[in-house]
């Protein structure tokens, strides 16, 4: 995994965002959560990390700055990622959402689609695919750093 982190964060791979984008990361598996946090921070994002949905809802309520994207697992103990996302988007309607899951996308479909601000990322995924998806979802341009 350390090799994947280095490969995804080598010089020349940084994302030029104009301002640092903030990602609310919700993942109940500590190893996955820590790996994703490290990769996202090295890619230039501000990361608010939560271990479970209730913590994410509280973080969203208390955080006074902007949150640009919710990156969340779907299946978690206590509350699923879809219900959590619904509650958070009610508070922050501009928020974009990327669900991560080992389950197929059809598990997430509501009325045949995920919604205009919602994306799906099938686990397992490469760190490069994650970065490319975030750049696309957030409307950023990946540029070579000098």
N, C-alpha and C positions, 0 to 999 in steps of 0.2 A: 504494500500500500504506500509506503514511503516513496517508492519509485513513481507511482501515479501522481502523488502530490508534487514531486519535483517536476515531472513532465508537464503538469497542468499549470505550473506557476513559474516556469523559467522566464528570464528576461525576454522581452519581445512578445509576450503573451498577455500583457496587462490590458485591461479594458479601459478605454478613455470614456468617462461618463460625464464630464463637465462638472458634476458634483458627485460626491460619494452616495451611491444608492444604498438603502437600508433594506436588509432581508430579515424577515422573521422566520427562523428555522425551527421547525417542530419535528423532533424525531425521538422516539422512546428508547432506541438502542444506543447506548453510550458510545460505542466504538464508531458507529456510523455517524452519529451526531458530531463527535469531535473531529473526525476526518473531514466532513463537509464544512464545518466551521473553519477549520484551518485552510482548506482550499479556497473558500469564499473570501476570507480575510486577505489571503495572499493575492487574490485576484482583484482586490481593491474595494470590496464591499464592506459596509458596516453590518455586523451580524448580531442579531438579538437571538440568543439560543434558549430554547425551552425543551424540557423533557416530556411534557404531557400537555394535552389541550387546555386544561384549566389554567396552567401557568402561562400559556400563550395568550389566552383571553385577558388575563390580569395584566400581562406585559403590554398588550395592545392598549388597554384602558389607561395604564399609568404612563406610557411613553408619550411625551409631548411633541416629539419630532415626527417627521414623516416616516412612513413605512411604505416602501415601494412594492414589495412582493412578499407573499407568504409561500414558503417552500415547506411542504409538509408531507409526512407519511399519511397514508389513508387509514390503515388498521393500527389502532393504538388502544391500550386499556382505558376503560372509563368512558371515552367518547371518541367516535370516529372522526377522522380528519374532515369529512364533508360537513358534519354538523358544526364542528369548531370553525371551519372556514365561513360557513353561513353566518354565524354569530359575529365573527370579526368583520366580515364585509358589511354587515348591517351598521357597524360603527365607523367603518372606513370604506365607503363604496367605491373609491378610486383604486383600491388595492387589486393587484393582479395576483393570481394564485397558480402555483404549480404543484400538482399532486404527484407524489412518488409512491409506487406500489409494486409489489411482486405479483399482484393480481392483474388480470387483464383489464383493459380500459372499459369494457362493457359493464363491469361492476360499478363504475362511476357514472355511467350515462343516466341522465334525467331527461326524459322526453327526446331521446335520440342525440343529444349533444351535451357537451360540458359547459358551454356558456362562452360569452365573448371575451371574458378576462381570465379564463381558466384553461390551463394546459395540463397535459399528463406526461409523465416520464416513467417508463417501464423499468423496474429494477430487474437485474443489475444493469447499470449504465456506466459508461466510462466518464471520467472527470471532464474530458474534452467535450463530450456530448452535453453534459450538464452546463458547462460554460457557454456553449453555443446556444442552448435553449434559453438561458437567462438573458443573454445579449439580445436574442430575438424578441423575447417577451417584454423586456424592458425598453425596447426600441433604441438600444445603444449601438454604437459602431465599435467593433473590435479593431484596434489600430496597433500597429507596431510602435513600441516605445523607442525613443532615440537613446 
